[in-house]
Amino acid sequence: MTTGVNLPSPYKLLSYDSIDSTNEEAKRLAADGAPEGIVVWAREQTAGRGRRGREWVSKAGNLYCSLLLRPNCHAFKAMQLSFIASLAMADTAASVLPKGTFVNCKWPNDVLVEGRKISGILLESKTVPLGGMDWLVIGVGLNIKHYPEDVEFPATSLDREGAKDVTPEILLENFTRRFLAGYVTWKNLGFQPTRKAWLRRAAWLGQEITVRLERETLKGEFKALDKDGALILLHEGNERRITAGDVFV
């Protein structure tokens, strides 16, 4: 389809009216040797997925895109790019919402507006021997017109929260510019600048939260984000370092 979307160099846009999943297409391209910088964008997805295989309802009107990257680093470090993506999306959302609207980042990689989820991010990757990265795909969904109502964690959309005259095209341009700036900073200066910026938007920092892990559920204070991006939970007087889980209050 024709788009009229102008992405910052060196990104290259591949656009579709409908696709199974932008992440799946980006992964297919990665397996075929596509270079870093491909951005797959679709007006709707027929088989969208969120974290842990959850269905991501993907009606036309929202933003669905995936970035193909080939970061030259260890896999654990590449996961820090989820914070760059969530921060870029939070700043993108804030730029079109009424002044004073609360926009926060929910660990590890969701974006909240007034306490409701408006964006989710899914990272998928292929590693090489010794833990390096072959490719990394960052999939992003942003609720513009639609949001699910029968979900465990409350959701919302830009329309519902008062954004005016926004389109997927405008937001895609905005998001990719912000992500590129964060990506360049990360490559040149490491994770610390992103970590500081993310903490300024962190949801529930210093408050009691519930963290649902694969085999247990913990309650405690969200004490910090460590130098690698792990959540530090003060649980029963001890600090627990958590690298994957779902956070609730």
N, C-alpha and C positions, 0 to 999 in steps of 0.2 A: 504494500500500500504506500501511497505518498504520505509524507509525514510533516514536512516543514520544520522538523526538529534539528537544531544545530547543537551538536555535542562538542565539548572541548577536545582538541587534539591531545592525545592520539586515539581517542575512542572512535570506533566504527559501529554504526547502528544497523541492526537487522530487525526489521519490524514485520509484525504479522497481525492480521485481523483476529485470528483465532489459532491457538496452538495447544498441545497437550499440557505443556509446562515450559516456561522459559528456562528453568534450571535444567530440565532434561535436554532441551535443545542446546544449551550452552555446554553441557557435558558431552553431547554427541560431537559438537564442534571441537572441543578440547581433545577428544580421543582421535579426531582426524588431523590433529596438529595445528589447529587454528592458533594465531598469536594472541598475546595479551592485548586487552583493549576492546574485545568484542562486547557489545551490549545488545542483548536480546530483549526485545520489547513486544508485548502482545496486548491487544485491547481486551481480550478475554482468554482464560485458560479453561480447558475441559478436564484437566486432571491435576490441578494445583495442589501442592503439599506444603505443610508447615513443618515445624520441628517434630521429631519423633514420629514421622509418618502421618501426622494429622492432616485431614482434608482442609484445604484452603479454598473456600468458596470464592469464585473468580468471575463475577459478572462484569460485563462491559461497563465502563464508567470509572473504575478504579485504576491505579497504576500497578502494573506487574512487569518487572524487568529483572534481568540477571546480568552480572558482570563476570567476564572470564579474565582471570589474572594468573600470572605465573611468577609469584614472588620467590626470589632466590633466598630462601631461609628455611629453618627447621619448621616442621608442622605446628608445634606448639606456639611458636611465635606468630605464624600466619593467622592463627585464630584471633589475634588482636585486631585484625581487620574488621571483625564484626562490630567492634566499638567505633571504628571510624565510620562504618556504614550507618549504625544507629544514630550516631551524633550528627552525621550529615542529613539524615532523614528528619531528625528532631528539629534541626535548624531550618530545614526546608519547610516543614509544617508550620513552625513558628512564624516564618516570614509572610505567610498568607492568612494567618489567624488574627482575630482582633487583639489589639495591644492589651497585655496583662493576662492573656490566656496561659494557664500552666501547661507547659510541655516538658515532659520528663523522660529519661531513659530508664527502662526497667531491665535489670540484669537478667540474662546476659545480653540480649539483643532485641528487645521490644521497645516501642515508643508509645508513650501514654499522653493523652490530652485530657486534662481535668480528671485524671485517674482512670481513664478508659483507654483500652488498647486501640491504636489507630494504625500501627505498622508492625509487621513482623519481618524477621530476617532469617534466612536459612543458608548456612554454609555447607558446601559439599566439596570434597577434594580427593585427589589421588596423590599418594606419596611415592617416593622412590626409595631404594635401599638406604639405610642409615637415617631415615626420618626426614629427608628433604621433600620439597614440594615439586610435583610434576605440574599440577594445575589446581586452582582454587576457583570455585564458582560461588558468587554471593548473590542469592536471590532475595528480592525485596518486593513486598506488597504494601501499598498505602491505600487506605480507605478514603476515597474522595466522595463518591455518591452513595455507596452502599456499605453496610456493615452487618455482620451476623448478630442476631438477637438471642439465639438459643445456645449460648456458649458459657463455659464455666467462669471465664474472666470477662467482665463487661467490656464491650467494644463501642466504638463511635466512628464518626467520619468527619472529614473537613466540612462538608455541607452542614452537618448537624451542629458543629461547633462555631459556625458563623463565617467561614471563609467564603469569599465572593469571587465569582468569575474565574475559577481555577480549572485548569484542564490537565489531563495526564501529560500532554506535550510540555507545557510550562514547567510542571513539577519534575519531569524527567530531566530537562535541561538544568534546572536548579540543583537537583540532587547530584547529578554527575559532576557538575562543577565543584560542589562542596566536597564530594568524595575524593575527587582528584587532588584537591588542595590538601586534604588530610593524608592521602596516600603518599604524596611527595614529602610531606613533613615527616611521616613515619619512617620512610626510607632514609631520610637525611638525619633525623634527630632521635629516632627511636620512639618508644611507646609513651614516654613521660608526658609530652605536650597533649596527646590525645587523652591520656588518663586524667590529667588535671581538668581538661575541658569537659570530659564525660562526667566527672564527679560533680561539677557545677550543676548538671542536669539530673543527677542520680535520684531516682525515686526511693524514698524511705531510708536514706542513709541516716544512721544513728537511731533508727526506730526498730521495734520488734517486728520480725518477719517470720514467715514459715517457708522453709525450703524443702521441696519435695524431691527427693533423690530416687534413684532406681529401686533401692531396697529399703529405704527408711525415710521418715519425715522428721525434720528438725525445726525447733523454734529457738530464736535467739535474736540478738541485736546485730543488725547489718553494720559492722564496725568499720570496714575499709574495703578498698579494692587494691590488691597487691600489685607489685611492679610488673607482673605478667598478665593481669586481668582477672585473676581468681577472686572470688568473693570471700572475705574473711568474716565468719560468723562467730560471735561470742555466745557459746552454747554451754550452759551449766558451768560457767566459770572458766571454760577453756576455749581457745581459739581453734575453729575448724576452717581449713582451707578447702573451698569448694570450687571445682572447675566445671561442673555441669549440673543443672537442676532447674526446677521451676519455682519461681518466687511468688508468694502471696502475702497479703496482710489480713 
